[in-house]
Amino acid sequence: ITTALALPKTTPWKVDNLTEALLKLDPTDTERAQARHTITTALALPKTTPWKVDNLIDALWKLDPTDTERAQAIHTITTALPKTTPWMVDNLIDKLLKLDPTNTERAQARHTITTALALPKTTPEEVNKLTDALWKLNPTNTERAQVRHTITTALPKTTPERVGSLINALLKLNPTDTERAQARHTIT
């Protein structure tokens, strides 16, 4: 099975299945290490897309990664976040949190998300999804205020059918009375 993990045509979905099969066979420490090495090598490949990262992290996690392997996986996630669609960010943040990131790594992920939230092409639905991911990382008061400002600034430029997504995102960030009043004023 550890040989099958390294085959070029083994997709991330198959890696997860092979990992589960390997674990049922009570692998030795050497076999676990070999499987983890194969997965961390795949994570480091330039063509590894965010959805592949998501699946590979699941497989790696099942094999009890070492601190070094966890650090490699965390680096892969934080590097992938800026290139990830808002819909996938939430999944990658879940994987990041499984790996017990440092405060610095959490801050790096939050910075990536707050930057994406401020982009003019980020849709209200994506703002809502990114806010979910940000919330999981325990944003600072400053980061929450920054995102709330981005949302209240975007409200007047949003079509009526999309306002609800921005309001949902705003409410997740504990808006001040002033921000709530500003949002109500924009809607009315």
Secondary structure, DSSP 8 states (H G I E B T S, - for coil): -HHHHTSTT--HHHHHHHHHHHHHT---HHHHHHHHHHHHHHHHSTT--HHHHHHHHHHHHHT---HHHHHHHHHHHHHHGGGS-HHHHHHHHHHHHHT---HHHHHHHHHHHHHHHHSTT--HHHHHHHHHHHHHT---HHHHHHHHHHHHHHGGGS-HHHHHHHHHHHHHT---HHHHHHHHHHH-
